[in-house]
């Protein structure tokens, strides 16, 4: 190898060495493996014990087939079923000498509820309950003169009540006897289902509405006469393969998710949604039948997920 070629080779080797050293010196001073967030380790999961779930009031529901209902919102009032109500009146006028039952007391058919001294014979006779039920009204007092012209007691069997609803004139054409109604009892439990059994042939001139009535089974007693209620009249029903409650839907990073529980952990599942009603929404993709998810108060799980992300950023 002549001198000129050798000088070129040596020069190239030196240039390469200089580049390698420069690259080494320019690298970051402290390169370490990023520390993974606890939530990231599990794909963005949140761990909550049964005790925490109960304390937060998180409702756990199982994904299952369901019914979506197109409904009409109505207002109404609970009244006694007049076909299961009797008024007990004295057989003869006289003075009340004994009262055995008061408003709210349960009575059995044939049970003595009061005694009256007849003005005619001056003998004491018994007033008895004509049906089994609950005393909902009492119009006599001890020592008072009782007349056969006025009821002394009103007894109602409250295991069946009427729910009277107001139907506006614009909705009357969509309403018919036999329609299903879902009544909110106000106690936080599932709605009471019944059917319309009567629609008045006349309207209320003041409210321009028509009375519609449902006879509702009420055992155990959830609907009490005198209470105002809200109800939904079912106009159309559609069976769908999978539904979740609307309260389960949350938004995470502009994605609609449902928090599914696996052991003690919740993971956000992206979902594709279909039709919905006032309470439920159809799930087209993202969940399987049998999955357990957070419904009511699911925002608590979202808050815990955000809390974990914030901790990681700091």
C-alpha positions in Angstrom: 0.0 0.0 0.0 1.5 3.3 -1.0 1.7 6.3 1.3 -1.2 8.2 -0.2 -3.7 5.3 0.1 -2.6 4.6 3.6 -3.1 8.2 4.6 -6.7 8.1 3.3 -7.5 5.0 5.3 -6.1 6.4 8.4 -8.1 9.6 7.9 -11.3 7.7 7.5 -10.7 5.6 10.6 -10.0 8.8 12.6 -13.2 10.5 11.3 -15.3 7.5 12.3 -13.8 7.5 15.8 -14.6 11.2 16.2 -18.3 10.6 15.1 -18.7 7.7 17.6 -17.3 9.8 20.5 -19.5 12.8 19.6 -22.7 10.6 19.5 -21.8 9.1 22.9 -21.2 12.6 24.4 -24.4 14.0 23.1 -26.7 11.3 24.6 -28.9 12.3 27.6 -27.1 12.1 30.9 -29.6 10.0 32.8 -31.5 7.5 30.7 -33.6 5.2 32.9 -36.6 3.0 32.2 -39.9 5.0 32.8 -41.7 4.0 35.9 -45.1 2.5 35.0 -48.2 3.8 36.8 -50.1 1.3 38.8 -53.2 1.9 36.7 -51.2 1.5 33.4 -49.8 -1.9 34.6 -53.3 -3.2 34.4 -54.5 -1.5 31.3 -56.1 1.4 33.2 -57.8 -0.5 35.8 -59.1 0.7 39.2 -59.1 -1.5 42.3 -62.0 -1.2 44.7 -62.9 -3.6 47.5 -66.4 -4.6 48.3 -66.4 -2.3 51.3 -65.4 0.7 49.1 -68.0 -0.2 46.6 -70.7 -0.3 49.3 -69.5 2.9 50.9 -69.6 4.7 47.5 -73.1 3.4 46.7 -71.9 1.8 43.5 -74.6 -0.5 42.0 -73.3 -3.7 40.4 -75.5 -5.0 37.5 -75.0 -7.9 35.2 -75.1 -7.4 31.4 -78.2 -9.2 30.0 -80.9 -9.0 27.4 -83.5 -6.4 28.0 -86.5 -4.4 26.7 -86.3 -0.9 25.4 -89.6 1.0 25.8 -90.9 4.1 24.0 -92.9 5.7 26.8 -95.2 8.6 27.7 -94.6 10.3 31.0 -97.7 10.8 33.1 -98.7 12.1 36.5 -101.2 10.5 38.8 -102.5 9.8 42.3 -103.0 6.6 44.3 -106.6 6.1 45.6 -108.2 3.2 47.4 -109.8 0.6 45.1 -113.5 1.5 45.6 -114.5 -2.1 44.9 -112.5 -3.2 47.9 -113.7 -0.5 50.3 -116.6 -0.4 52.7 -118.1 2.1 55.0 -119.4 0.8 58.3 -122.4 2.6 59.7 -124.4 2.1 62.9 -127.5 -0.1 62.6 -129.3 2.1 65.2 -128.5 5.6 66.5 -126.9 5.8 69.9 -123.9 6.7 72.0 -120.4 5.2 71.3 -119.4 3.3 74.4 -116.2 1.6 73.2 -113.8 2.0 70.3 -111.4 -0.8 69.5 -109.9 0.3 66.2 -108.2 3.4 65.0 -107.0 4.8 61.7 -104.2 2.6 60.4 -105.2 -0.5 62.3 -105.5 -3.8 60.5 -108.9 -5.6 61.0 -110.3 -8.9 60.0 -113.8 -9.6 58.6 -116.3 -9.9 61.4 -114.0 -8.4 64.0 -115.6 -6.0 66.5 -114.4 -2.4 65.9 -116.7 -0.5 68.2 -119.8 -0.7 70.5 -122.8 1.5 70.6 -125.6 1.9 73.1 -128.9 2.1 71.2 -131.2 5.0 72.0 -134.2 2.8 71.3 -133.5 -0.2 73.4 -130.7 1.1 75.6 -128.8 -2.1 74.9 -125.3 -2.2 73.7 -124.6 -3.7 70.3 -121.4 -4.4 68.4 -120.2 -2.8 65.1 -118.2 -5.3 63.1 -115.8 -5.1 60.1 -117.5 -6.1 56.9 -114.2 -7.0 55.2 -110.6 -7.6 56.1 -108.4 -4.6 55.5 -107.1 -1.4 57.1 -109.1 1.4 58.8 -108.5 4.5 56.7 -111.0 6.8 58.2 -112.9 7.1 61.5 -115.8 9.5 62.0 -116.8 8.8 65.6 -115.3 9.4 69.0 -115.9 7.8 72.4 -119.1 9.1 74.0 -120.2 10.7 70.8 -123.7 10.3 69.4 -123.5 8.1 66.3 -126.2 8.1 63.6 -127.1 5.6 61.0 -127.0 8.5 58.5 -123.2 8.8 58.6 -120.5 6.2 58.3 -118.5 5.6 61.5 -115.6 3.8 59.9 -114.1 3.3 56.4 -112.2 0.1 55.8 -110.1 -0.6 52.7 -108.2 -3.6 51.4 -105.0 -1.9 50.3 -103.6 -5.0 48.7 -105.2 -3.6 45.6 -105.3 0.2 44.8 -106.2 2.4 41.9 -103.7 4.7 40.2 -105.5 7.5 38.4 -103.6 9.2 35.7 -104.2 12.4 33.6 -104.0 11.9 29.9 -103.7 15.1 27.8 -105.9 15.5 24.8 -103.0 15.4 22.4 -101.9 12.0 23.8 -105.4 10.5 24.1 -105.3 8.9 20.6 -102.1 7.0 21.6 -103.7 5.5 24.7 -105.9 2.5 25.0 -107.2 0.1 27.6 -104.7 -2.7 28.2 -101.6 -0.5 27.7 -98.8 -1.3 30.2 -97.8 1.4 32.6 -94.7 1.5 34.8 -95.3 3.3 38.1 -92.5 4.9 40.2 -93.3 4.0 43.8 -90.7 6.5 45.0 -89.0 4.0 47.3 -86.0 3.5 45.0 -87.0 0.0 43.9 -88.1 -1.3 40.5 -91.2 0.3 39.0 -94.6 -1.3 39.6 -96.1 -2.7 36.4 -99.8 -2.6 35.7 -102.3 -2.2 32.9 -104.8 0.5 32.1 -108.3 -0.9 32.9 -110.4 2.2 32.4 -110.4 5.4 30.3 -113.1 8.0 31.2 -115.5 8.8 28.4 -115.6 12.5 29.5 -112.8 15.0 30.1 -111.9 17.4 32.8 -112.9 20.9 31.6 -110.4 22.6 33.9 -107.3 20.6 32.9 -108.4 19.5 29.4 -107.3 16.0 30.3 -108.9 12.6 30.6 -108.8 10.2 33.5 -107.1 6.8 32.9 -107.0 4.2 35.6 -105.0 1.1 36.5 -105.9 -1.4 39.1 -102.6 -2.2 40.8 -101.7 -5.2 42.9 -100.2 -3.8 46.1 -99.0 -6.6 48.3 -96.6 -5.8 49.9 -98.0 -2.3 50.3 -95.8 0.1 48.3 -98.4 2.5 47.0 -100.4 4.4 49.6 -103.6 6.2 48.9 -103.1 10.0 48.6 -99.6 9.8 47.2 -98.8 11.5 43.9 -96.9 9.3 41.5 -95.2 9.5 38.2 -95.7 6.8 35.6 -94.6 5.8 32.1 -97.1 4.5 29.7 -95.5 2.0 27.3 -96.2 2.9 23.7 -93.9 0.5 22.1 -91.5 -2.2 23.3 -88.4 -3.7 21.6 -86.4 -6.7 22.8 -82.6 -6.4 22.4 -79.8 -8.9 23.0 -77.8 -6.7 25.5 -78.6 -3.6 27.6 -76.9 -1.6 30.3 -78.3 1.2 32.5 -77.7 4.7 31.2 -76.1 5.6 34.5 -73.2 3.2 33.6 -72.1 5.3 30.7 -69.0 7.4 31.2 -66.6 9.4 29.0 -62.8 8.7 29.2 -60.5 10.5 26.8 -63.5 11.2 24.5 -64.5 7.5 24.5 -67.7 6.2 25.8 -66.9 3.4 28.3 -68.6 1.1 30.8 -66.6 0.1 33.8 -66.6 -3.7 34.0 -65.6 -5.5 37.2 -63.1 -8.3 37.2 -62.2 -9.5 40.7 -61.5 -6.4 42.7 -60.7 -4.3 39.7 -62.8 -2.2 37.3 -61.6 -1.8 33.7 -63.1 0.7 31.2 -64.5 -1.0 28.2 -65.1 0.9 25.0 -68.7 0.3 23.9 -70.7 0.8 20.7 -74.3 1.8 21.5 -77.6 1.4 19.7 -81.2 2.4 20.7 -82.1 3.7 24.1 -85.0 4.6 26.3 -85.4 6.5 29.6 -83.4 4.0 31.6 -81.4 1.6 29.4 -79.3 1.6 26.2 -78.6 -1.2 23.8 -74.9 -2.4 23.6 -73.9 -3.4 20.1 -70.2 -4.1 20.8 -67.8 -4.1 23.7 -69.6 -6.2 26.4 -70.6 -9.8 26.8 -73.7 -11.2 28.5 -72.8 -11.9 32.1 -70.3 -9.1 32.5 -70.7 -7.3 35.8 -70.6 -3.5 35.5 -70.9 -0.4 37.6 -74.2 1.3 37.0 -75.4 3.8 39.7 -72.6 6.0 40.9 -70.2 4.7 38.2 -68.7 8.2 38.1 -66.9 7.3 41.4 -64.9 4.7 39.4 -64.1 7.3 36.8 -62.9 9.7 39.5 -60.6 7.0 40.9 -59.2 6.4 37.5 -58.5 10.1 37.0 -57.0 10.3 40.4 -54.5 7.5 39.5 -53.6 9.3 36.3 -53.0 12.6 38.1 -50.7 10.9 40.6 -48.7 9.4 37.7 -48.3 12.8 36.0 -46.8 14.3 39.2 
